[in-house]
Amino acid sequence: MLLPGGSQLPNVRRTNIVVAKGHLVRTRRDASYAYWGEGSHQAMRGDVLGRAFGGPAANLVPNRLSTKDVDAYELQELRQLISRNSKEQW
C-alpha cells in the first residue's frame, strides 16, 4: 500500500516493528523478502486488544454489558462464547 506521494517508508517501518516483535518472520529470497506469520492469530489479537484498550479482552465484556443497547442476540452470543471457552479449559 502506497501512501500519498508514493512513499513506502512508513510501511517498511511498520513491517520491521512487527518482525522485531516476533509476529512475522522475514527470509531473503532472491532480490526480495518473504514474510509469514509467527504465532497464532489469537495471540496477535490479544496483544492488539491489550494495547488498544489497556488490558485483557475480558475487561471489554463488563464494559459492553453496562451499555443499554445490548440486545438478546448479542447476549446469547456472549453466553455461547463463554460456555465454549469454559469447556475447552476443563
Secondary structure as UniProt FT lines:
FT   TURN            4..5
FT   HELIX           9..20
FT   TURN            21..22
FT   STRAND          24..29
FT   TURN            30..31
FT   STRAND          32..37
FT   HELIX           41..53
FT   HELIX           57..59
FT   HELIX           60..65
FT   TURN            68..69
FT   HELIX           72..89
//
